[in-house]
Amino acid sequence: MFKKLTRILLEEVDNSGELKSISSVYESMRLDVLSVLKIVDSKKFFFFKTESYRPTGFKLQDLLQGMDTVDFGGCHQDSIATVDIKQKWEGNAGMKSTSSIPKTEINCQVDITGSTTEIKLESMSMSRSKLQNSKIDERHILFKDMKENKKILGLGVVYEVMKNKNPMILEQTTKGEGSAKILVINVASMEAGGKVECKQQLKLDAGCVLGFKVHPLYLKTTKERTAKQFMFSDGMPELEESVADDFPRLKRRVEAELRDFGDMDQSARKLIWVSLYKTLKSPQDLYELGCMLEEGIFTGSVSRSVQDLLQLLGLDSVESSDAHDLVKPIGFLVSALSELNEEVVTLILDLDDEVRGQVLKLVEGVLEQVCSLDDGVPQKSGQFSENTMRMATQVLASCGLKLAGDSLDPSLGFPGHPDVTLLALYILLKGLDKLLGP
C-alpha cells in the first residue's frame, strides 16, 4: 500500500523525475534532509539497469572533516499541494483453491477496495550550493566500504524531502461470501461460514518522508551519467539489453535466471520457499534481504528470518554473491517481490496449482502483446475459463494493472516497453511455478 501511494503522489507532483520514490515505511523512517545514501549500481531483475539509493544511517555532519564548520543554513519549508486519492478495485472473483503456506481453503466471492484520506504535502530542503562546499573526510568507514565493493558507485546526500503534513490512514479490505480462510500477511479475520472480511490498515503520522532528492557527494568515476542513459519518459528503468521488444528472448532470459530452482528436488525447493516466505511477512526483512543480494554483502545484523535463509544457503558469513548457485535465482525472485505489494502475493498464493498455472499463461500472453512493437490485441477471454479470467483480472487489478477488452490498457506499458510491475508479476508467477510445482 505504501509503495503504491508514493508512486501515485510522485506522478501527481513531480514532472521532472528528480524526486525519488520510497520503497517502504522502514526506508522512510531512515531518511531525512542531510541523510547520507549509498548509490548502488543495480540491475533490477538482473537486466534492468538503474541506480538504487540506500540509507547508511549517517548524516552529512558525520562525514565532515573535523575543522569544517560549514553553515548549511536553515531548512526551507514549503507547502506543495493537497492530493485526494481514492481508488477502488472491484472484483467478483468466485474461486475455490488451496494456498501453499499455510494450507487454507477458499470458496467465496471476493471484493477488494483501497482508500486513503486527503494528503497535504510539504517539502523541506537545504541549499545545494552550500553542500558543494563541504569538506569530506575520506577516511570515514563509508569510503572504505565503497572502495571495496564494486557495486557501490558512490555516496549522495539528501537535500530535499517531500513529507505529509497531516496523519494518513491507508486501508485495504478483502470481503467475501461463503466459507473461507483467507491469508493476509499483516491483519486477517475469518469466520467459518457466511461473511468473510480481511482488512489491512496502515497508519502514518505526520512528517513521513514520501519522496526525496539527492545530490551526489562522492563518485568513484568522473564519467558523466545522465538519467536519459537509463530512463525513458515515465521515469521507469529501461531494459539494458534489447529484450523488451523480443518476447521469446525475454522469456528465455527469465527461464535461465530461474533454471537452478528446476534442478532441485521437490523437498529442497519447498524448504527454500518456506524460508523465503517468512521474509515476506515483514517489509523490513524483505528490504534488508534485497539490499544484501543487491550489494553482494551478507554480513551484519539481520532479522531471524533473513538469517535463517542465509544459513540455508551457506551465506551467513560470506561476503560474495558468487558463493552459492541459488543466490542468483533468489535475488531475481526477491527483486520481483520487492516491486509488488503484499495483497498481490497473497492473492497468488491462495490459488491452487492449476489456476495459478492458467493465470501465468494469461499474464504471459498479455506481456507478449505488450512487448510487440504494434498495438496488438491481447489474449482473448475465450481462450481461458471464466474463473481464470476473474482471478487474473483480480491479480492484475491489485497491481494497478488493467485488462481492457480488445485493446492494451496504458497501465500495462506501451509497445516495446512493458510496465515494470507487469514484468515483476510474470517473474513471480514463473518463480512460484518452479518452486511449488511438481
BELJO-V605738 format. One line per field, one symbol per residue. phi: phi as a letter, one per 30 degrees, with the letter a starting at -180 (. if undefined). A space follows every 10 residues. Layout:
# BELJO-V605738
phi: ???
This chain:
# BELJO-V605738
phi: .ddddddddd ddcbcdiddc dcdadededc caeidccdcc dccdhibcca bcccdcicce ddcddecdbe ddidddbbdc accccbbbcc abcdababdd bddbcbbacc bcbbabddcc cbcbbcdddd ddcdccdddd edddddddcd dcdlbbbdca bcbddbebbc bbbccackca bcdbdcbbbb cdbidbbcbc bbcbddjddc aacbcecabd bcddccdddb bcedicdcdd cdcdcbdedd dddddddced dddcdddddd dddedddddd dbeddddddd dddddiccbj dbdddddddd ddcicdbccb dcdbddeddd ddddddeddc cdddddeddd cdedddddde dddddddddd dddbddcded dddbdddddd ddddddddci cbdbicbdde ddjbeibddd dddddddddd dddddcdd
